[in-house]
C-alpha cells in the first residue's frame, strides 16, 4: 500500500515556527524532500535516524514528482517541506496532480508565510482601523508573467497594504509601479531579508524614494519580502483611530457597551 505525501509549510526560516503538526510529521517521516535554496536546513533536524533526506534545489519538477512517487511506495509518511505556506508560490498543484493520478494520498499542512513573519520582525501591523483593512499578496512579473489585471500598478492603485514576494531584484520596477499608481515619494517601504532566520535576518526601512539605495547598501539581493503599506510606522504616530471592537462604547455578545453615563 502506498504511503501518504504531506506538503508541509516550513514557515519563514526559524525552525521553531514550524507548526506542531509539521514537526510531528517530520519526526515520523521515512523520506523528506526539502527546498534547500529557501528552507533553513535546520528544519530537517527533526527527522528520525535513517530518514531519506533530499535537497530539491537542483531538481526539475518532473524529478521531484518522480521522487515523491517512488518514496511513497517505500514509506508510510513522505514529507515535501516547502518554504512559508505551500499554497503561496509553492507549485502545490503541479506536484499534487501527479500524485492524484498515481492514486497516492496527499494532504497539506499550512505554514507561516514570510509576509507575516516580515511584519512581525519589524513590529508592524498589516492592517489598521480607518487606514487599510486589505492586504494584497502579489509579485512583480518576471519569468512568470502576471495575469491580465494583476499588474502591480493596478493593485497598488487601491492604496492598501502590498506584500510583494519574489521581487527584490526588480525593486526598481516596484518603485515605478507604485509611482505610477500615485504613491508619494515619502511613502514608507519595508524590506525584510530572511525573516526569522536566526542570525541572518535583515530589516531595512525606507521610503519609495530611497528604499533601493538602502537595500543596496545592505547588499540585499535575494530572499526578501517587500512591504508597502500606509500602516507602516503607525507605532510612532501621535494619534490612531481606535478599533471599534475594543471600544467601551461597542457592544458584542461577550460584552455590553458602557459610557460615562451608563457604566457597565
C-alpha positions as CSV (number, residue, x, y, z in Angstrom):
1,X,0.0,0.0,0.0
2,X,1.3,3.4,-1.0
3,X,2.2,5.9,1.8
4,X,0.9,9.4,2.1
5,X,2.7,12.5,0.9
6,X,2.4,15.6,3.2
7,X,3.1,19.1,1.8
8,X,4.4,20.8,4.9
9,X,4.9,24.5,5.2
10,X,8.3,25.1,6.8
11,X,7.4,28.7,7.7
12,X,9.8,31.6,7.0
13,X,13.0,30.1,8.3
14,X,13.1,29.8,12.0
15,X,12.6,26.0,12.7
16,X,10.6,26.9,15.8
17,X,8.0,28.5,13.6
18,X,7.1,25.1,12.2
19,X,3.7,24.0,13.3
20,X,3.4,21.3,15.9
21,X,1.8,19.1,13.3
22,X,4.5,19.8,10.8
23,X,7.2,18.9,13.3
24,X,5.4,15.7,14.3
25,X,5.2,14.6,10.6
26,X,8.9,15.3,10.2
27,X,9.6,13.2,13.2
28,X,7.8,10.2,11.7
29,X,8.8,10.7,8.1
30,X,10.6,8.0,6.1
31,X,11.6,10.5,3.4
32,X,11.8,14.3,3.2
33,X,12.2,16.4,0.1
34,X,13.1,19.9,1.1
35,X,13.7,23.2,-0.8
36,X,17.3,23.8,0.2
37,X,17.6,27.1,-1.5
38,X,14.8,28.5,0.6
39,X,14.2,26.4,3.6
40,X,16.5,26.5,6.6
41,X,18.1,23.1,6.7
42,X,17.8,23.1,10.5
43,X,14.2,22.2,9.9
44,X,15.3,18.7,8.8
45,X,16.9,18.1,12.2
46,X,13.5,16.9,13.4
47,X,13.7,13.9,11.2
48,X,14.3,10.4,12.7
49,X,17.6,8.4,12.1
50,X,17.6,6.6,8.8
51,X,15.2,9.1,7.1
52,X,16.0,9.7,3.4
53,X,16.6,13.4,3.0
54,X,16.9,15.0,-0.4
55,X,17.5,18.7,-1.3
56,X,15.4,19.7,-4.3
57,X,17.3,22.8,-5.3
58,X,18.9,21.0,-8.3
59,X,15.8,19.0,-9.3
60,X,13.2,19.7,-12.0
61,X,9.5,19.4,-11.3
62,X,9.4,16.0,-13.0
63,X,12.3,14.7,-10.9
64,X,10.6,15.9,-7.7
65,X,7.3,14.3,-8.7
66,X,9.1,11.0,-9.5
67,X,11.0,11.1,-6.2
68,X,7.8,11.6,-4.2
69,X,6.0,8.8,-6.0
70,X,9.0,6.4,-5.6
71,X,9.4,7.2,-1.8
72,X,5.7,6.9,-1.1
73,X,5.9,3.3,-2.3
74,X,8.5,2.6,0.4
75,X,7.4,4.8,3.3
76,X,4.2,5.4,5.1
77,X,5.0,9.1,5.6
78,X,6.7,11.2,3.0
79,X,7.2,15.0,3.5
80,X,7.7,17.7,0.9
81,X,9.0,20.5,3.1
82,X,8.3,23.9,1.4
83,X,9.1,27.4,2.4
84,X,6.4,29.5,4.0
85,X,3.0,28.1,3.2
86,X,2.6,25.5,0.4
87,X,-0.3,27.4,-1.1
88,X,1.7,30.5,-1.8
89,X,4.1,30.3,-4.8
90,X,4.8,26.7,-3.9
91,X,4.0,24.7,-7.0
92,X,1.5,22.7,-4.9
93,X,-0.9,22.0,-7.8
94,X,1.9,20.9,-10.1
95,X,3.2,18.4,-7.6
96,X,-0.1,17.1,-6.2
97,X,-1.7,16.4,-9.6
98,X,0.7,13.5,-10.5
99,X,0.2,12.0,-7.0
100,X,-3.6,12.0,-7.5
101,X,-3.1,10.5,-10.9
102,X,-1.0,7.7,-9.4
103,X,-3.6,7.0,-6.7
104,X,-1.3,8.4,-3.9
105,X,-2.9,10.1,-0.9
106,X,-1.7,13.6,0.0
107,X,-2.5,16.4,2.3
108,X,-1.3,19.9,3.1
109,X,-0.1,21.3,6.4
110,X,-0.1,25.2,6.3
111,X,2.9,27.2,7.4
112,X,3.7,30.8,8.5
113,X,4.1,33.0,5.4
114,X,7.2,35.2,5.1
115,X,4.8,38.1,4.7
116,X,3.5,37.6,8.2
117,X,7.0,36.9,9.6
118,X,8.4,40.1,8.0
119,X,5.7,42.2,9.5
120,X,6.3,40.5,12.9
121,X,10.1,41.0,12.7
122,X,9.6,44.7,12.1
123,X,6.8,45.0,14.8
124,X,4.3,46.2,12.1
125,X,0.6,45.6,11.6
126,X,-0.5,44.9,8.0
127,X,-4.0,46.4,8.8
128,X,-5.0,49.4,10.8
129,X,-8.5,50.8,11.5
130,X,-9.5,53.6,9.1
131,X,-6.1,53.3,7.3
132,X,-6.2,50.0,5.5
133,X,-8.2,46.8,6.0
134,X,-6.9,45.0,2.9
135,X,-3.7,43.0,2.3
136,X,-2.7,42.1,-1.2
137,X,-0.1,39.3,-1.7
138,X,1.5,39.6,-5.0
139,X,4.7,39.7,-7.1
140,X,6.2,41.6,-10.0
141,X,6.2,39.9,-13.4
142,X,9.5,38.1,-14.1
143,X,9.9,34.8,-15.8
144,X,6.3,34.1,-14.8
145,X,4.0,36.7,-16.3
146,X,1.2,38.3,-14.3
147,X,-2.4,37.6,-15.4
148,X,-4.2,40.5,-17.0
149,X,-5.5,43.0,-14.4
150,X,-2.9,41.9,-11.8
151,X,-0.1,44.2,-12.7
152,X,1.4,45.8,-9.7
153,X,0.4,49.3,-10.8
154,X,-3.2,48.3,-10.9
155,X,-3.1,46.6,-7.5
156,X,-1.2,49.5,-5.9
157,X,-3.9,51.9,-7.0
158,X,-6.0,50.5,-4.1
159,X,-3.7,52.2,-1.6
160,X,-3.8,49.2,0.7
161,X,-1.0,47.0,2.1
162,X,1.1,45.2,-0.5
163,X,3.2,42.2,0.4
164,X,5.4,41.7,-2.6
165,X,7.1,38.3,-3.0
166,X,10.0,37.2,-5.2
167,X,10.7,40.8,-6.5
168,X,13.7,42.2,-4.6
169,X,15.9,42.0,-7.8
170,X,13.2,44.0,-9.5
171,X,12.9,46.7,-6.9
172,X,13.2,49.4,-9.5
173,X,10.1,48.1,-11.2
174,X,8.3,48.0,-7.8
175,X,9.2,51.7,-7.3
176,X,8.0,52.5,-10.9
177,X,4.7,50.8,-10.4
178,X,4.0,52.5,-7.1
179,X,4.8,55.9,-8.5
180,X,2.6,55.3,-11.5
181,X,-0.2,54.3,-9.1
182,X,0.1,57.7,-7.3
183,X,2.2,56.7,-4.2
184,X,4.1,59.6,-2.8
185,X,7.9,59.6,-2.7
186,X,7.9,59.6,1.1
187,X,5.6,56.6,1.3
188,X,7.1,54.1,3.8
189,X,8.6,50.9,2.5
190,X,9.8,47.9,4.5
191,X,12.1,45.2,3.2
192,X,13.0,42.1,5.3
193,X,15.5,39.6,4.2
194,X,15.4,36.1,5.6
195,X,12.7,37.0,8.1
196,X,13.1,34.9,11.3
197,X,16.3,33.2,10.2
198,X,18.5,33.1,13.3
199,X,21.5,35.4,12.8
200,X,20.7,36.2,9.2
201,X,17.6,38.4,9.3
202,X,18.0,41.9,7.9
203,X,15.4,44.7,8.3
204,X,15.5,47.8,6.1
205,X,13.2,50.7,6.4
206,X,13.0,53.5,3.9
207,X,10.7,55.4,1.6
208,X,9.7,54.9,-2.0
209,X,12.4,57.4,-2.9
210,X,15.3,55.7,-1.2
211,X,14.5,52.1,-0.5
212,X,16.5,50.7,-3.4
213,X,19.6,52.6,-2.3
214,X,19.2,51.4,1.3
215,X,18.8,47.8,0.2
216,X,21.9,48.1,-2.0
217,X,23.9,49.4,1.0
218,X,22.8,46.3,3.0
219,X,23.6,44.0,0.0
220,X,20.1,42.6,-0.1
221,X,19.5,40.8,-3.4
222,X,17.6,37.7,-2.6
223,X,15.1,36.1,-0.2
224,X,13.5,39.3,0.8
225,X,9.9,40.5,1.3
226,X,8.9,44.0,0.2
227,X,6.0,45.6,2.2
228,X,4.4,48.8,1.1
229,X,1.7,50.0,3.3
230,X,0.1,53.2,4.6
231,X,0.1,51.5,8.0
232,X,3.9,51.2,8.3
233,X,5.3,53.1,11.2
234,X,2.0,53.6,13.0
235,X,3.5,52.8,16.4
236,X,5.2,56.3,16.3
237,X,2.1,58.2,15.1
238,X,0.8,60.8,17.5
239,X,-2.8,59.7,17.0
240,X,-4.5,56.4,15.9
241,X,-8.1,55.6,15.1
242,X,-9.3,53.2,17.8
243,X,-10.5,49.7,17.0
244,X,-14.3,49.6,17.4
245,X,-14.1,46.0,18.7
246,X,-12.3,47.1,21.9
247,X,-14.1,50.4,22.3
248,X,-16.0,50.7,25.6
249,X,-19.0,52.0,23.7
250,X,-19.1,49.0,21.4
251,X,-21.4,46.1,22.3
252,X,-21.0,42.5,21.2
253,X,-22.2,39.1,22.5
254,X,-19.4,38.9,25.1
255,X,-19.6,42.5,26.5
256,X,-22.2,45.2,26.9
257,X,-21.3,48.7,25.9
258,X,-20.5,51.2,28.6
259,X,-20.5,55.0,28.6
260,X,-19.7,57.6,31.3
261,X,-23.4,58.0,31.8
262,X,-24.1,54.3,31.8
263,X,-21.0,52.3,33.1
264,X,-21.0,48.6,32.5
